[in-house]
Structure formats: C-alpha cells, structure tokens
Amino acid sequence: MEKTYRTLTYGNMPLKLDSGSSWIFPKGVEVKAKVDLETGQVTFFVDAKDLELLRSVDK
C-alpha cells in the first residue's frame, strides 16, 4: 500500500524545485513523496499540473 505525503523543509515550508527567479518570492513547484507502507521505500515526484509548468519554463 502506498500513501502520498507533502514534503517540508525548515519552518514547515514545502520542498520545491526552483523553476526561475521572481522579484519577491522564488518560483517553484512542490515536490511530494510516495511512501510504500510495507517496505518503507520513498519515491519523490511532481504533480502532473506542476510538471507542465516545468516543461513550459524550459522552452
């Protein structure tokens, strides 16, 4: 059985991939984690909607 969790960094901020700079707040997409509750294996991933955002930035 797998369960999806949000990832957090210092100060309970979400872990993000940097997708460019912004004037005040850095742009980015949240990294989430799938955990296999039987084996403990963790897989990090980006939601499909955020993946589209990353693809558009690289163009």
N, C-alpha and C positions, 0 to 999 in steps of 0.2 A: 504494500500500500504506500502511495506517495502523497505527500502534503506539500503545498506551496506556502512559503513564508516570505515576508518582506525582509530585506537586509538593512541593517542600521549601522551607522558609524558614530563617531564621537558626538555626544549631545543629542542622540536619538535622531540624527539626520539620516535620510535614506542614502544608501550607497548608489552612486551614479557614475555612468560613463560620460566623460566630457565630450560634448558634441559641438563645441565652439564657445567663443567668449561673448559675454554680454557686458553692458555698461555697469550694471549693479550686481546682478546675480548670474553666476555661471550657468550656461545652458547644459542640459544633460538628460539622460534617460535612466530611469531606475533599474537597478539590477535586482532580480528576485532569485530565490533559491527553491529548488525542489528537493525534498528530503525523502529518501526511501526509509520508511519507518522500521523496516525489517533489517536492513543491512547498515544503515547509517550513512549511505553514500549521498553526497550532496552534489547537485548539478546547478550551476548558475545559468540564468537565462534572461533575455529581454523580451517583454511582451511584443506581440506582432505589430501593434499600432506604434510602439516606440521604435521597432526595427525599421518601419517605413520612414520614420523621422531621420534615423541614422543614415539610411540609404539616400535620402534627399539632400543631406548635408554634404555627402561625399561627391556629389555631382558638380 
